[in-house]
Amino acid sequence: DAGITQSPRYKITETGRQVTLMCHQTWSHSYMFWYRQDLGHGLRLIYYSAAADITDKGEVPDGYVVSRSKTENFPLTLESATRSQTSVYFCASTSGILSYEQYFGPGTRLTVT
Amino acid sequence: AQKITQTQPGMFVQEKEAVTLDCTYDTSDPSYGLFWYKQPSSGEMIFLIYQGSYDQQNATEGRYSLNFQKARKSANLVISASQLGDSAMYFCAMREDNYGQNFVFGPGTRLSVLP
């Protein structure tokens, strides 16, 4: 199916475990983003990528790692999950044109116990 | 400094009435875009409307319009003829052309439409 997908949709993990959230888009958009959404904070940018093999930190990158070996995929890894990383994670993509909105995935609800 | 400010954590409006959701922004980039998104209780992010910094006219999309006052750095969303399905969180966001392509989001306003 065309669009932007995230997997898993729900994940429960334990403190200290590594977990990877997947994001896949079919539009060949150059830019991809990871946000976390917490009550009272809106959406905060974790990492973004301008193209394959080009990534950069956002507002809250600590504890997260990203890679982008292919244009369509942008996985987010929590190397050693902490309870403070319990959140809803959104992946988004957009073209490089200013007027184009970001298209969001459905979100992944991650709980770290 | 906060780049996007939404001062109304929650708003109530009567069905069929109009409502204005406030958004102010801060940027030194002359080229930027402003966006509004809706997030219903189901959680997905839905794009509503876009306004470019060089656009001369206010953007409109159906029942949504954007009251863009560039000198005041405000980009308020106006929803006309509110419907029960408009109850949701609304986020204002900005994209600066010369400071990377990432979006900055405000904290959101929760709109409740009363029957």
Interface residues (C-beta under 8 A of the other chain):
Chain A: Y31 F33 Y35 G40 H41 G42 L43 R44 L45 Y48 A50 D56 G58 V88 F90 A92 T94 G96 L98 S99 E101 Q102 Y103 F104 P106 G107
Chain B: S31 Y32 G33 F35 Y37 G43 E44 M45 F47 Y50 G52 F91 A93 R95 D97 G100 Q101 N102 F103 V104 F105 G106 P107 G108
